[in-house]
Amino acid sequence: MPATQVVFFKAADESVPVIKFLDQQKQSRVKAKCIALIKLLAQEGYELKRPRTDTLRGGIRELRTEIRNTNYRLLYFFHGQNCVIISHGIIKEDAVPDQEIDKAIENKNLYISDPDKYSYHEVEQYYEQTT
């Protein structure tokens, strides 16, 4: 399977929700684990399965990790066979809240309407800044 391209969703105001989420994490370990999961998704693509990922609804999936009984999730969707768009991240207690899935679906629809406008491609540079 060819490597999967990772793109971060970029909002109309130029903010990148997943970067905002990762940068807000006080424990550097959280950010490091989430980035490791994104890199694993880039390698495995559709082949990545539970417990690292799960299907939600509307074509939205979640990358899953836990640190000290806190559940961290990165919501994402595929665009074509070899491109994944990371919508945003959340901390959850039980099931992923419907409003978070709805937000990811909205981001997916925006992305599909204009991929260039809603893409943050500098993912590798972000990784370099954080290590």
Protein Blocks (a to p, Z undefined) as FASTA:
>chain_A
ZZddddddddfkopafklmmmmmpmblklmmmmmmmmmmmmmnmmmpccfkbccfeehia
cddddeehiacddddddehjkbccdfbdcddfbdcdfklmmmmmmmmmmmmmommlmpcf
klmmmmmmmZZ
